[in-house]
Amino acid sequence: MKLNYSLFETHKDPSTLLLELDKGLRSTEVGDQAKAIFFFGKLISKYPFPVITNTVVLKLADVFRNRLNFYPYRNSILSLKKKSNNFIRCCILDVIKHSQPHLPKLLNICLLYTSTLPTK
């Protein structure tokens, strides 16, 4: 799946950018997923609004916790192999670390904790 990252430079609407980056997260290519994650960090920096920051961080937290759910072919062998890949989690942690000045704008901290911490 070829993503249109040139929209990031030319487009002014953050909701369109969120949809395009969501396509990147759902890609079967790890490189496209990592690129989309890093563009989420740029999106937070470019549009530092609480709604955008909250949406991006909660989406990244969901990917961090249930990575298998973001593959289009959940039952395929490909998705089972990639479940153990921690590269995407490291990318997410890097984006969150660099977005630290914007984290006080999060609207629902409890939802962030429950979406990242494992349940018993």
C-alpha positions, 0 to 999 in steps of 0.5 A: 500500500503506497501512502501519500505522505506529501499531504503532510507538507501541503494539506492543512486539515489534521483530520485528513492527515489522521486518516492517511496515517491510520492507513499507514498503521494498518499496512502489512509493511513494518516500514510503512507502520514505522513511518506512519508512527513518526509522522504522528509525532510530526502531526502532534508538533504541527497541530498541538491542539488537545483533541489532536494530541489525545487522538494520536496518543490514544491510537499509539497506545492502542497499537502499543498494546494490541499490535496484532489488531492492526493487521488487515489479515489477522489470521494469516501467518504473516500477522502471527510472525509480526506480533512479537516484533518490538520495533514498532513499540520502540518507535511508539516510545520514541514518538511519545518521548519527543512529544513530551511537551504536549502530553499535559494536553491529554484529556483522559489519562486514565484511558491512556493507562488502561489502554497500555497496561496489560489486564490480568 
